[in-house]
Amino acid sequence: MLNNKSILITGGTGSLGKELTKSILSKWPDVKRLVIYSRDEQKQFQMAQDFPVTKYPAIRYFIGDVRDLERLKRAFNGIDYVIHAAAMKHVHIAEYNPDECVKTNIGGADNVIKAALSTNVSKVVALSTDKACAPINLYGATKLTSDKLFIAANNIRGKQDIKFSVVRYGNVMGSNGSVIPFFMNKRNEGVLPITDPNMTRFNISLQGGVDMVLHALDQAWGGELYVPKIPSYKILDVAQAIGPDCEHKVIGIRPGEKVHEEMITSSDSFTTYDLGKYFVILPQTTNWSLEEFIKNFNAKLVPQGFNYTSGDNTEWETVDTLRTLIKEHLYPDFTV
């Protein structure tokens, strides 16, 4: 799929960007070019130690900000596929710096679309978040706006052969700033801060996130918003898995946080289809035949009123499965 193709990842030095890089270089050794586009030179320097140009001649490190349209256009020259992973993602930081969050998450998304339309990019996959569904914080609101921009971009492409799609998923296990590494660092202090004892979250591995992006690159017709079928966990189970002997101190929910996350609302159910491994939320109007899409993917419309939330999930991680996942995917030497 990606052999002889040129791919660019915005925010490519992040957790998912690095895992995508690892998968692409491993599965498609004949990839033409893989551009890591981000604004942090130190992170690029560190990533280049793991993926040096001398060993991976297809890789390129490109300093740039998604807020800079002209820089994006320069970077997109000769690129076939764009994966848009750049974002401000910390809820409380976005609440305190709202204008910066808007500039990056909304202005940056708009710039990626404009740059893609002005070059020869043929596919764009943008990363979303469960917090974009019925958002109550600024981060979620900016990502919902970003989602809408990318989906609507299919309507302004004209005769250009380009497809825009979105993938939305829950907390990526072990990603920068997520709860598991946070608890791992805190357990030596003997106290694990719990925001709310009833809190739940969706859980997806880095590889699961990578698989979704690659699925969208391969299968999207343009305008889809993909949602994975993934388990949830209770925050107290994560604390018990990591620090059973620690004090679990309730500190209260931070500004903009929810007790439970949602990825599909009941209002989305009218255009949501079950594809088997994934759900897909389709736009109200498409540039292709809905009947052909349903037939091609054996898609089944979900019942009206269906919603998908972490608190009402049918699949759950347990203390034991969380420990197994932590040891398998994040900390091989992990013990309790």
HELIX and SHEET records of a PDB file:
HELIX    1   1 SER A   15  LYS A   27  1                                  13    
HELIX    2   2 GLU A   41  ASP A   50  1                                  10    
HELIX    3   3 LEU A   69  PHE A   76  1                                   8    
HELIX    4   4 VAL A   91  TYR A   96  1                                   6    
HELIX    5   5 PRO A   98  VAL A  102  1                                   5    
HELIX    6   6 LYS A  103  GLY A  107  3                                   5    
HELIX    7   7 GLY A  108  LEU A  117  1                                  10    
HELIX    8   8 ASP A  130  ALA A  132  5                                   3    
HELIX    9   9 LEU A  138  ALA A  152  1                                  15    
HELIX   10  10 ALA A  153  ASN A  155  5                                   3    
HELIX   11  11 VAL A  179  LYS A  186  1                                   8    
HELIX   12  12 ARG A  187  GLU A  189  5                                   3    
HELIX   13  13 LEU A  206  GLN A  219  1                                  14    
HELIX   14  14 ILE A  235  ILE A  242  1                                   8    
HELIX   15  15 SER A  266  THR A  271  5                                   6    
HELIX   16  16 LEU A  290  PHE A  297  1                                   8    
HELIX   17  17 VAL A  319  LEU A  325  1                                   7    
HELIX   18  18 ILE A  326  LEU A  330  3                                   5    
SHEET    1   A10 ILE A  59  ILE A  63  0                                        
SHEET    2   A10 ARG A  33  SER A  38  1                                        
SHEET    3   A10 SER A   6  THR A  10  1                                        
SHEET    4   A10 TYR A  81  HIS A  84  1                                        
SHEET    5   A10 LYS A 123  LEU A 127  1                                        
SHEET    6   A10 LYS A 163  VAL A 167  1                                        
SHEET    7   A10 LEU A 225  PRO A 228  1                                        
SHEET    8   A10 TYR A 278  ILE A 281 -1                                        
SHEET    9   A10 THR A 272  ASP A 274 -1                                        
SHEET   10   A10 LYS A 300  LEU A 301 -1                                        
SHEET    1   B 3 ASN A 171  VAL A 172  0                                        
SHEET    2   B 3 THR A 200  ILE A 204  1                                        
SHEET    3   B 3 SER A 232  LYS A 234 -1                                        
SHEET    1   C 2 VAL A 191  ILE A 194  0                                        
SHEET    2   C 2 GLU A 247  VAL A 250  1                                        
SHEET    1   D 2 GLU A 262  ILE A 264  0                                        
SHEET    2   D 2 TYR A 308  THR A 309 -1                                        
END                                                                             
